[in-house]
């Protein structure tokens, strides 16, 4: 009977340690994503190269690395290799941010489950808003995005004006393009 108990105990320990590595790299604690990080996560959930499996982020919230499943069925994988790759490429500490399209990072705000799932069809703005609701963006992220958009509009206006002045746009084309840009 004691041999059976020892065997059962050994098997239990084996299974605990075997499967615990699969999510050993889930991130936890405060994490503020940069705009570059948000765009990286958005690109990941789009799944252009296959089904999103795992997204890993640097501790500064600026870089995402991910793995896709290019076929219909892929075997599940752990975090270890993705985290090692991220750390090797950036020389920063990395951890798993999402598995599939669900954010797994534990920051005290993210409830996980259905609330933390993203859809492939989400726009960048929708992703940004949901990440803010989950506590991954600082409070003035909307102002920063707005400032970036204003700078972009300013550059486009300069380009339009330059094209008009060089005679590459008619006055009517210039006015229409300018009006469309300012809407």
N, C-alpha and C positions, 0 to 999 in steps of 0.2 A: 504493500500500500504506500509506503514512503517513497518507493521508486516512482510510482505513478504521480504522487504529489510533486516530487522533484521535476519530473518530466513536464507536468502541467505548468509549474512555476517557470521553468526554462522557456517553454513555448510562449507563455504570456510575456515574459521579458523580451523575447526575440521579436514578437509582433509589435510591441510598443515601440521599440527602437527602430524596427524596420520601416514602419510607416510614419514615424514622427519626422523623419528627414524630408518627407514629401512637402511639408509646409513649414519647414524650419526657417525659411527666409522671409516669411510674411512680415512686412514692415509694421512698426508700431511707434506711437509717439507723434509729436507735431511734425508736419510736413507741409511746406508751402510750395506749390508748384509755380514755376515761372511761366511766362507766356510760351516760351519754347517747349517747356514740359507739357503744357496743355495741348499744344499743337502735336507733339509727339504722341500723347495718349489718344488724341482724336484720330490720328493716322492709324494707330494700332487697332482701335475698335472698328475702323472701316474695313479691315480684313482684306485689303487688296491682293495680298499674296496667299490667302487661304484663311482657314478658320483660326481666329486668335486663341492661342493657348495660354500664354503667360506674358505679362508685362513687368519689367523690372525697372526701377527708377533709382537715380542717384540720390544721396541724402540732401543734396542742395535743391532737388526738385527740378533740375534743368534738363536732364538727359533720360530718355527712355530707350530701353532695348527690349526686344520682344521675340517671341517664337510663334510661328504659325504652323498649322497643319495643312499642307498642300493637298492632301487627299481627303476623301469623305470620312475615313476612320483613322485615327491615330491613337497610339497608346498614350496614356497619361504619363506625365513626367514630373519630376521634382523641381525644386527651385535651384538646387546647388549649381548646376552648370550655367544657367542663365545669370545668376548672381556673380559667379566667378568671372564670366566673360565681361560683364558690365564693369566690375572692379578693375579688371586687367586693362580695359580700354580707357577708363577715365581716371584711374588712381583715386577714386572716391569710394566711400562705403555705399553699397547698393542693397536693396531688398525688394521682394516681390510686392508690387502695387496691385495687380489684378490677375485673376485667373479667369480665362474666358473674357466675358465682357462685364464681370463683376469685380468691383473694387474690394480688395481684401485687407488693405492697410487699416490698422486699428489706431485711430487717433482720439478716441473718446467721443467723437461726434458721429462718425460713420456707423449707422446701425447694422450695416451688412445686409445680406439677403436681397430681397426684391428691391428695396430702397436704394441699393448700391449698384443695380444693374443698368447698363447702358445699351442702347440700341444702335445697330449699324447705321440706321437712317438719320441719326441725330446730327444736327449742324454743329459747327464749331461753337457758336454762341450758346446752343442748348447744352453742349458738353461743359462749357465754361460755367454756366449757371448751376448745373447739377454738381460740379466739383466744388463750387463755392458753398452750396447748401450742405455738402458733406464735410466741409471744413478744410478744404485743401487749397483755398485761395485767400489772400489777405483781403481786408475789408475794402481797400480802394482799387480792386482789380478792374472795376468798371471804368474808373477815371483813367487808369493806365491804358486800357484798351481804347478808350475814346481819344486820348492824346495820340496814340499810335495811328489811329484812323485819320485824325486831323492832319498829321504830318504826311500821311499817304495821299490824302486829297490835295494837299498843297503841292506835292511833287507832281501829281497828275495834271493839276491846273497849269503849272509851269511848262510841262511837256506840251499840253494843248496849245498854250499861247505861243510857244516856240514853233510848233507846226503851222499855226495860222500865220505867224509873221514871216515864215519861209515860203508861204504860198502853197503849202501842201494840203491845207484845208480851206474850203470856202468860208465866207462869213456865216452862212446859214449852218454849215456843218459844225463850225466852231461853237455857235450859240447852242445848237442842240446837244452837242457833247458836254458842254459846260453845264447846261441845265440838268442833264441826266446825272452828271457827277455830283452836283450840289444837292440832289434830292435825298 
